[in-house]
Amino acid sequence: MDSSASGIVRAKSEQLETAAVMSLSRTASAEAITIPEINISSGLSLPTKPPSSGKKLVGTSPGRKSGNHHVRKSRSAQLKLDLEDVSSGAALSRASSASLGFSFSFTGFTAPPEDIIAGLRPSSDDENAVDLEAGVKNKRMILEPTLPIYLKFSEVKYKVILKGVTRSTEKDILNGITGSASPGEVLALMGPSGCGKTTLLSLLGGRINGNTVEGLITYNDESYTKSLKSRIGFVTQDDVLFAHLTVRETLTYSALLRLPNTMSKQQKEERATNVIHELGLDRCQDTMIGGSFVRGVSGGERKRVCIGNEIIINPSLLFLDEPTSGLDSTTALRIIQVLHDIAEAGKTVITTIHQPSSRLFHKFDKLTLLGKGSMLYFGKASEAVVYFQSIGCSPLIAMNPAEFLLDLANGNINDVSVPSELDDKVQTEKLESDTKNDKPTPKDVHEYLVEAYETRVADREKKRLLMPIPIADDLKAKVLSPNREWGASWRQQYSILFWRGLKERRHDYLSWMRITQVIATAIILGLLWWQSDGNTVKGLQDQAGLLFFIAVFWGFFPVFTSIFTFPQERAMLNKERAVDMYRLSAYFMARTTSDLPLDLFLPVIFLLIVYFMAGLRQSPEPFFLSMLTLFLSIVAAQGLGLAIGATLTDMKKATTLASVTVMTFMLAGGFFVKKVPVFISWIRYMSFNYHTYRLLLKVQYGHVPPYLNVNHLDNGVKEVGVMIAMVIGYRLLAYISLRRMNTTKGA
């Protein structure tokens, strides 16, 4: 009975297929269409694979099948048509198109790609994806060829030195980690929190070096060189992005700075557009990234922007630190699928993962399982559960394989069978110590798993690492280039960073809160000193107090604005300098000069209000000289803030030092104390408040009256020279402090 029923189903399916073929074949012949041959690999999508030559680099993920499996899947999907859908014209069209594709693959005929392929697969799966809005084809960036790099690491050990009050101790983070990753593969580093995943990833990516590192890490059998920075992409766990830049601006600036100098500006911008399209960021490309206090893109979109920042250079090696953390399962699956597409283009992808879903787990080609810094497993991800079953650790209930592996890595054997060897060891220890604990402790489980791996797998994997890699010698030599290649000249880097800084910080500098603060202060000062009379002694003394307050206010304001510049951007600076995005000198000059237009906008508004409300000298020359004096004071004060922020990257320490320094400069400014003791009088010459106050008095009154107790004020040239020396000296100190940071290398 069952066989007859299945025969009827097959007969009906073949009738439907034949009818559709005949109908569409007549249409195709009537229109005299010349059709290229295509290969149908699934019922709903037609992924295009580039032809491979030599050794196949593209890895196949666990659970992935090809050939007849796809044909069976397509035929079964074809039989699942709804009766209601079949009755409609649109559904009949879809059924006919699907039947046509499968029938043609068996009869030798071909289908028109414009009518069939575009209707069956989404544009993102096409090698030359079509941008429907623009009406043009965009070349898939992630499928561009690149230098294949085989990564090998053997007996990698790492320890940190913990400095105590009386003595220092060493703590082992990694204990002899061995493994490899080849082009076309996605290697997952998995384990519980604190097991050393991020440390291992940083070591493999060249982010950590020093005397505390042991073992061998090779790239195409060669050691790490600085030239590899341009071939390595590294996505950190924290999304380090500028909050006020849009998605397009973020990726465009990255392309302009990181892509080779041989590419034109238009080509770099096109590359950024292609990355936006490939990562599905078209809808949010003009949306700001956002941050803690700024609304922006979603968490999944932020993570894709971070990935886009790295794949924009078409890297050979891509490292990612927990790219799915904080994302829902669907968004996480999409991120991993993007990584899989990148790997299939012949790139090597290594990612840490905390607790993936079962669907994510089966996307990985290789797996490294860590526990307390030791190797518990390395090999194919699809064979991990089988391996642990072979050593006696089998799940007693149906569970996610990732959860099963993490339980073992944590030493948790609830719902897991206890190996006989481990059980015997526990029983022996129980008899010797006379304890009542029948279950193995997490320490016992960990020691058993490490020993099992060392005796059964480790030697075999070490022998595999000794095998030569299938790559020509000329390709190996490309990773040995000692020269560092910049993506742009110094002038171009300065220009790009200048405009990027201007766009990012204009929102903070020109916020309504800051503008209101300055205007409100100016109006209050204008009302208090309303049309003061400078012809009387009392009026002159009042105006001198106003001028001193202006000198103090515009010395205090820039210091506490610029003091947070480098501490806030330290993470971004570390990230971008780690990949040689730009020279430190270009960044420093662009960062300090891009603030000037914004820093000088508010003082102009302030002085326009105060100057005329207070009734100071009503002529163009004193007004513009007062403005220039104020500008010089602001630039000098800004330099002091930059120097303190660069020297003390901790914000609390920097704020404390700045408060004490500004208060000292204010008290020594020559207004509160007329006669300063000789042994401490040198402080006032270091105070920009002191020199600014003297210059403002000189501008307003020419010959300063003696009752203001301002001595030795000539033509003001000496004060201007000292202020210029402060501008240069403070910035030089800030630059030297930045260069001494451990993360900054090179000019």
C-alpha positions, 0 to 999 in steps of 0.5 A: 500500500505504501509503495503504491502511494509513493508511486502515485506521488512520484507519477504526479510529480513527474507529470507536473514537471513534464508539463512545466518543461514542455510549456516553458520550452515552447516559450523559450524556443519561440523567443529564440533565446541562447542559454548558457549551461548552469548547475543547479545546486539547491531549490532556492539558491544558486551559489556560484563557486569560483573554479579552483586550481591545484589544492582546494583551499575552501573548507567544507563545514560540518554537516554540509553535503553536496551532489545528490543531496542537493538534488534530493532536497530540491525535489522534496522542496518541489513536492511541498507546494501548497494546493492554494499556491499552485492554484494561483498564477504566481505559484504556478510560475514559481513551480514551472521555473523550479521544475524547468531548472531541475529538468534542464539539468538532466536533459542538457538544456539550459535556462535563461539566467535573467529569468530563472537565476534572478528569481531563485536566489537573493542578490547577496548570494551572487558573486556579482551581486546586483544593487537593485537601487543603483541598477548596477552590478557590484563585484563581491569584495569578499570573493576577491583572491588574496595571498593564502596564509597557512597558520601554524602554532605549536607549544604556545605558552604565555604567562603574566607577572603579577606584581605584589607589595613584597614579591612578584608571582607568575601566572600561566595563562596558556600551557602548550597550545598546538593547532593550525588553520588553513585558507578556506577554514573557519577555526573556532576557539571555544572554552569557558570564560578565563580559559585563555581564548582572547590571549591565544587569539591576540598571540596569533594575531601578533598583538602580544609579544615579549619575553613571556611568550614561548612556542612557535607561531608561523605564517606560511612557515615564516615568523611574524613580520610587520608587513603582515599587518596589511594582510591581517584583520583583527576584530576586537570584542569591544566595538571601538567606533566613533559614535557620531560618524555614519556607517558609510563615513566610518568605512570610507575613512577606513578604506582611504587610510588602509587600502594601498596607495596605488588605488585611487580615491574613487576606487577606495570609495567604491570598495567601501560601497561594496563592503556595505552592500556585502554585509547588508548595511544598505538600509543603515549606511547613512545612520550614525553609529551611536553610543551610550548617549547617542542613538544609532545602529543596532548591535548586530549592525555595529558588529558588521561595521567592525567586521567591514572595517577589517575585510575592507583590506581583503585580508588573508587572515581574519581574527575575531574576538567573540563576534556574536556576544550580545546578539540574538541567535538569528543575528549571530547566525548571520554574522557567522554566515558572513565569516563562512563566505569570507573563508570560502574565498580562500581566506583563513578565519579564526574566531573565539566563541563563548557559547554558540547555538547548535546551528552556529556550532555546525558552521565551524570547520575546526575547533580548539577547545580550551580549559584553564589554559590547556588543550582539551581538543583540536580537530574537526568540529564535527568530530568533537563529540565523537572524540569525547564519546571515545574517551568515555564522556557521552551525553546522557540526554539530548543537548547542544554539542557546544553546551556539552563541550563547555560543561566538560571544559568546566569540569561539570559532568552532570548529564554526562557519563563518567569514564571508567578510568576516571571513576576508578581513580575517584574510588581509589582516592575515596578509599585512601582519604576516607571521603564520601564524595562519589563524583569526580571533582572539576579538577579531576575531570580537567586532568583526565581530559588533558591527559587523554588529549596528550596521549591520543591526539597531541602527537598526531597533530604535532606530526601534521604540523611538520608536513610542508604546506602546499604553497609555492616558495614565491608566495611564502616570500611575500610574508617576509617583506620587512618594509611597512606599507602605508595606505596614504602619504603623510599629507593624505593621512593628515587631511583625512584625519583632520576632516574625520576629527572635525565631523566627529567632534562638531556634535560635542563642541557645538552642542546646545548645552555648551553654547548655552553655557558660554552665552549665559556666562557672557550675558551675566558678565555683561550685565555685571560690568554694564558700560563700566567707566574706564576713566575713573580709578574705580571703573578701571579697577573693575575693568581690570577684574573683568579682564582677569576673569576672561583670562582665567575663564578661557584658560580653564575652559580649554584645559578641561575640554582637551584633557579628555582627548587622548584618554577617550580616544586611547582605545581607538588609537590603539586599535588603528595604530596596531594595524598601521593605519596612519603615522602617529605624527599625522594623527597628532597634528590632525587631532590638535589642529582639527580642534582649533576651528571648533575651539575658536568659535565660542570665544568669538561669540563670548567676546562679541557679547562681553566686549560691547556690553561692558563698554571696553574700548570701542575701536577695531584695533583693541577689539581684534587685538583682544581677540588674538590675545584670547586665541593665543591663551586658548591654544596654550591652555589647550596644549597643557590639557593635551600634555596632561591627558597624554601623560596620565591616560587615567582620567581621574589622575589627569583631572586631579593634576589639571585642577591643581595646575589651573588653580596654581596658575590662577592664583599666580596670575598677578591679580590676587597677590600683588607681591609674590615671595621671591622663592615662589615667584617663578611660578607666575612666569609659567602661568598663561593666565599671568601673560594673558592678563598683562597682554589684555591690559596692554591692549586696553590701556596702552600705558597701564596705570601704576595703581594696578601694580603691573610692573615691567610691561613694555610693548608685550613682545616678551609675553607673546613670545612666552605664550608661543613657547608654551603652545609649542612646548606643551604639544611637544610634551604631549607628542613625546608622551604618546610615543612612549605608550606601549601600543605606539610604534613607528613614526 
